[in-house]
Structures are given as structure tokens and as C-alpha cells.
Amino acid sequence: MELLINVESLLPPRTGIGTYTGELLSEYRRQGVPERIHAYSHRRIKQWAGDAVASPGRVESRHALRARIAPMLYQAASSWDWPYLAWRNLDRRAFARQARALARRAVYHEPNFILKPFEGPSVVTVHDLSHLRYPACHPKARVAFLEKHLAASLESAGHVITVSEIVRRELITTFALDPSRVSSIPLGVNDRFRPAEESALDALESGFGLQPGNYLLCVATREPRKNLVALFQAFELLPESLRKRFPLVLCGARGWHSEEIDAHARRLTRRGWLKPLDYVPESSLPALYSGAAVFAFPSVYEGFGLPVLEAMACGTTVVVGHGTAMAEFAGASAVTCDASDPRSLSESIRHLLEDESTRRTYARLALERARRYSWTRCAEAHLDIYRQLAPSDLDH
């Protein structure tokens, strides 16, 4: 079996879609299936050699600068409809021209919402419908592109994958899809996300000025959908003693329409209550998660919410909004609240910060729950779908 896959999401800064794509490719390489993988990036299709799925430490030094610059370039480009749409159309034509020779040999998997033109069997992953539910949280050009192409992409796909059951139901209802054509496959968590050793925790103080067990953490891109202003307001509602003992640490790059978030962040930083970490090497994330007293992820809408699962795998208590995809996979191991209400969010965080026994109980439950999710299981479920779509003469 041969696979054609778009790997452009692997470019830094690595987002959730990039992590999803990279982890799948790592698993495929480990298992030796599919036998041949063709990767599309920079308007070229090349046989996949696995070189871009490197261990985190190998490429971080040069990625740090790109991680700061890329969001600004993306925001500038996608703020203008015609350059963004023109670039997308050129990209689609380049893909179609090169992929034509693979149509009778490969299954094409598009991990990033919109299938490019392909005459063979195809699979598309739709991570969420935030462009419909929260269009103001996206650049207008991106919303226009998704509105123009998503329905046709879903119609032409041999199978559609979502990463949560919530999004699967949304897709089926919104686009009147045959439920048998849509599968929910939860994401996994990399083995490096586990409770950190003492030496790694000690390095938090020297590397980031953080005391293990004495900070509240959020890992999220600074964009409206992440609901960070509500988190800042919830933090300000905490008693002063808790704000001093457990400063808020925000780890994440600047995203779309972050002006209001940045203004609140600057104010909290001046007061000494917030410690922003724009870029953290991936190799440092397990220790950062492990050292947090509580991990708060107040996003109002996610397709999955991978940072929550990573925090759980590190044995950290998590707070998420009820009715979200995060609450779906975390189950009873997470503290849930009305994340859109700063008071509800603040009360949940306060209860956990004040009660160490409860905090430890949820941390244990989170660690146990996280063991249910692996990239191996996720990859195997994807491979099953590829095999179902591949013509019998391709599946060997």
C-alpha cells in the first residue's frame, strides 16, 4: 500500500495539526506500513524519508525564531482575501499536477481539512468546525476558503476522520453526511509526556524561574477561541495569597487577533502575576506540565485539545470547560466548569489550589486516564481506513 500525505503542517511553529501529522508518520515508519509514503510540501511531492519528524531537541534552535515570526507572517497574509486565496489556488494546482501519476497507486490522506484535487481514493481529517461556530476567531480569508471548499471536500472524500465524537456528530448534522463514512479517532500522547524526574523539575527554576508545584499553567496559542481573557479574569478573582503563591504561566505563540489578550497579559505581567513564555522547546514541555499545580485550559471550542491530554499524561490536575472535546476524553479525571464564566472558572481553580488532597486525587485519575490514548492505536485505526479504501491491487 502507498500513501500520499500533505506534510506542510510539520513546519514550525508546530500546531496541533502538525503534531497529529508528525506522530502518525512516526508510527507508520516504526511499523513499516504503508510500504511507501509520498509527502507533499513546498509544492513538491517527494518520497518520505522521515527526516522532518525529528526528536524535539534536534531542530529547536533554528525553529525558535521561526516560531516567533511565522504567526505574524500568517496573520498578515491571511488578513487579505485575494493573496491568501490566490496562494491556495496555486498550491492546489501544483498538487494536482504532480499527484496525477499516483492516483492509481496511492491513498491520499489530507490531515488539514481540505482535500486537494486527486483522482484516486482519499481520506480527509476535519479537526473542528470553529470557522462556522466562531468565525470571528479566524482570519476572514481562512473562513472564506473553508466555506468555499469544505462541503465539496467532504463530498468527494472516500472517508472522513474527526478526532472527537463531538465533532463527528457536528459534521454529520451540519453537512448531512452518511454516518458510516465518518469515523472518530481520538489522538494519542507521546511517551515523552510522563511525570518528570526530579532533575528535570529542578531545571525549571534555573531555566524559567519557576518553582515546581507552585504555578498555574496554560499552554495555548494566544487567540480569541482559547478564551484566555476569561482565564486572566478568573485569576484576578483568586485571593491575593493564591495569586502570589501560584503565578499564572502562559506558554504559547501569538496567534490571530490577539490584541485584547496581549493587553490583559501585559497588565498582569506588570503586576507580577503572569509569566508569559512565548516559546518553549518541546523537550521542556513534560517538565513544565509536571511542575504545574494545576493545568487550566479554558478554550470554548476544540476539536480535541491535545495539551490537556499531555498534561494528564504528566500527572497534572486539569480544569476544562464542560461539554467540550476535552471533557469528552478526560471524563471524570478532569475538573469541569463553565469556562465562559470567569467566576465559575476561578472557583474551580481556587478549590484545587487550596485543597492539595483533591489535587492529588485528580492528578492520579488523570495519569490513569491518559494511558488509554496512544499514537499506536491512533495510527492503526487510520491504517484500517486506508486499507478499506485502497483497491485490492494496491493493498499488498
N, C-alpha and C positions, 0 to 999 in steps of 0.2 A: 504494500500500500504506500502511495505517495501523498504527501500533504503540501499544500501551498498555504502559507500563512503570512499575514501582514505583521511585521515586527517593528513598525515605526514607533510604537508606544514604549519601546525599550530605551529610547533616547532620554537623557536626563532633562529636567528632574523627573525621576520615576514616580508615576502616579499609581493609583490602584490598578488601572488597566495594564500598565506596564508590568507591575508585579505579577498580575494574573498571567500575562503572556509569557513572561520570563520563567515563571515557575512551571508552567505547562511544558515549555521547551526543555527545561532541565530534566523533568520527569521523562519526557519522550526519549531524550538522549540516554538517560540512565537505563531505560527499559529496552532501548534499541528498536522501538516502534514509534512511528512509522519508519520503514526502512530508508526512505529518502524524504528529506524536508526541503522545500523551496521557500526561501524567505524574501519578502518584498520590503524594501526600504530605499529611500532616496531615489525613487522612480526606477529602481532596478530590481530584478528577480535574480537571486543567486542561490546556489545550494548552501544550505545552512551548515556552518562549521562549528557553531556553538560558542564562538569567540565573544559574542556580546553578552552572554549570560555568565558573567564572571563573578567570582566571590566578591563580596562588598568592598573589601579593602583594596582590591587591585586597581580600581578606577576612580576612587573617591576624590583624589587630589585634583584631577582635572575637571571632575563633574561639579565640584563645589561652585566654581564661578558660573558654569552654565546653569546650575540650579537657581542662581540669583537672577541671571539675565533672561533666561528663556520665558518665564511668566510675563515679563514686561514686553518682550517682543510679541508673544502670543496675544496679549491684551491689545497692543497697538494694531496688529494685523487684523484681528477678528472684530475690531470695532468698526471696520469699514466693510460694507457688504460686498462690493464688487471685487476688491482684491482677494478677499477670502474665498469667495465662490469661484473666481477665475482660477485661483491656485488649486482648489479642489477639483475642478473640471479637468485641468491639465493633468493632475495626478491620476484621475480615473482613466483618462485616455492612455496614459503611459502604461498603466497596469494592464488594461485590456489588450493592448498591442503585444505585450510580452507574454501574457498569460494564455494567449490563444493556443500555443503549442502544448500546454499542459492540460487542456480541457478534457482530453480522453484518457489521461493518465492519473490525475490527482484529484483529491477532495480539497476544496478551498475553504479555509476557516478564516472568517473575518472577526477578530476579537473586539472590534471597536465600532459597533452599532450599524454601520452602513456598508453593505456589500459593494465591492467594485464590480464592474461588468465582467462576467465569467460565464462561459457556455457549458461548463461541467457542473458536477454536484457541489453544493455549497452549504456551509453552516455559518450562522451569524450569532454572535453573542450581544444581547442588549442588556446592559447593566442596570439601567433605570429609565424612567420617563420624566426625569426632572425638567427637561425642556418644555414639557406640557404642563406639569404641575406647578413649576416655579420658573417660568420663562424669564422673569426679571433677574434671576440669578445667573444668567448666561449672557455672553455677548450676542447681540442681535443676529449677527451673521451666522453664528453656530446654530441658533434656533431656526433660522430660515433654511439652512442646509438640511437639518434633521427633518423639519416639516416637509421639505420637498422630496426627500429620498427614503425616509424610514418605512413608510407604508409599502412602497414598491420593493424595498429590500426584504421585508418580512414575507411578502407575497412570493418572491422568487426563491427564497431560501428553501433548501430541502429540509432543514430543521433549524429551530430557533432555541438558543440556550439563554437562560437567565441564571443569576447567581443567588436568587432567593425566591421563595414561593410567593411572597408578596408581589414582586414584580411580574412573576409568571401570570398571576391572576389579573393584574393590571393590563398586561399585554393582550391576553385572551379577550378580556372585556372591551378594551379600547379599540382593538383592531379586528374583532370578530374572528379570531384565529381558531382553527381546529385544535383543541387541547392536546391531541395526540402528536401534534407537530412541535410542541413546546415543552422543553424539559428544564426543570430547576436543578442545578448542580451547585451546591454550596462550595465556597472556596476552601482552601486549606491554610495551614500555617507552617512556615519553615521551621525546621528543627532547631535553628539557632535561637528561636524565641522560646526561652525557658528561664526559670529563676536564675538570676545571675550569681556568680561566685562572689565571695567577699572582696576579692581583689578588684573585680570589675566595679563593684559598688563603691569601694574606696576611691576609685579613679573619678567618680562623679564630682567629688569635691574639688579635685585638682583641675579637672577638665572643664567643668561647667559651674563650679561654685555652688553645688547642690549638696545638701545633707540627705543621705538615704533615709527614707521613711518620713521625711519632713517637707514634702511638697505635693501639691495637687497638679496633675499633668493633663494636658490635652494635646494630641497630635492631629493636626488638621490644616489643610490649606486655608489661608485667610480669604474666604469668600462668603457671601451672604448665606448660602444654603447651610453652612456649617453652624450657623446660629451662635457665633462667638460673642456677639454683643450681649445676648442673654446670659451667657456664661460669665462675662465680665460683671454684669449687673448682679447676678447671683453671688458672685464672690464678694462684691461690695456689701451685700446684705449679711455676710457672715460676721460674727462678733470679732472685734479688733484683735482679741487674743489669738483666734484661729488664723486670721489673715497674716499675723506676724509669724506664727509658728509654721504655717503651711502656705508659703507663697505659691502663686499660680505660675506654672511653667507652660508656655505655649510654643510648640515645635511645629513649624510648617512654613512653606514658602508663601509669598504674596501671590494672591490669585486675582480673579476678576472682581472689579467693583469693590475694592477693599478699603475705600476711603474712610467710611464710618468706623470700620473695625480698627483701622490704623490709628484714628483719632482717640478712640477709647483706650487702645493699647498704650499709646504714648502717655496718656494721663495716669494710668495705673502704674506704668513703669516709673514715672517721676515720683510717685508716692512710695516706691519700693515694694509694691505688692505683686508686680508682674515681672517675670524674667522671660523675654522673648528669645527664642533660639531659631533664627531663620533657617539655618541649615545644620543638620546633624548627620554625620556619616552613618550609613546603615549599620555598620558594625557596632555603633554605640547605642543603638535603639534598645536592644534587650536589657542593658543595664539601666537605661533611662526609664523604661517601663517598670522594671523590677524595683527600682528605688522609690517609686511613687507611692504615697499613702493611698491615693485614690486616683483612678483614671476617669475623667469626665468627658463624654462625647455627646454633646447636646444637639447634633445635627438633626434637622427636622425631617430629612429625607435622604436615604442612601439606598443604593442597590444591594449593598452588603454591609460595608463598614469594617474593612479589614483591620484598621488599627485597634478596634475593640477586641477582636479575636487574638491579635498579637499580644495585647496587654494581658488578656486572660491566660494565655499560654505562659506568660512570665509570672503568674501567680499574683496578679494585682486585681484588687476590687474595682469593678467598673460601674459607672452610672450612665444610663442611656434613656432615651425617650420611649415611653410605652407605645406600642403599635408600630414600631419601626422594624426594619430588617435586622437591626442589631438585637432587639428584644426577641426576635424570632429565633436566631441561632443561639443566643445566650441563655434563653429560658430562665429558669429560677436561679441561675447563678449570677444574674445581674440585678442591681437595684434600678427599678424603672420609675419614671416620674413624668410629669407634663413638662417636657423640655422647653416648650414655647413660653412657659411661665417662669420668670426668674425666681419667684418666691418658692415654687414647688421644687425647682432645681436646687436652690440654695438649701432648703430644708433637708433634702436627700443627702447632699454633700456634708452638711453640718452634722447630721446624725452619724455618718460614718467616721468623720474626723474626730468626733467626741467619744465614740464607742469603739475602742480597739478590738474588743472581743467580737463584735459584729463584723468588723472589718476583716478580721482573720477568717471568720466563717465563710464570708463571701469570697475571699481570696482562694480558699481551699476548693469551694464549689466551682469557681471559675477555672482553676487549673484542671480539675477533673473533666469539666465540660469541654474544654479546648482539645482534649485528647481525642474527641470524636472526629475532628476535622484534620484531614491530611491532604497534601497535594498529590500523593499517590492515588488516593481514592478519587480525587477530582479528575486527575488525568485519565484514569481507567474509564470513568464514565464518559469522558469526551471521546476516547478511542472507540468505545462501543458504538457511539453515534456515527463516527467516521466510517466504521465497518458496515453499518447498516446502509449508508448512502453509497458507498463505493460499489461500482458494478463488479460482478463476480470475477471478471477477468483482471480487475485491478487489485482485488483483495487476496494477496498471496504472500 
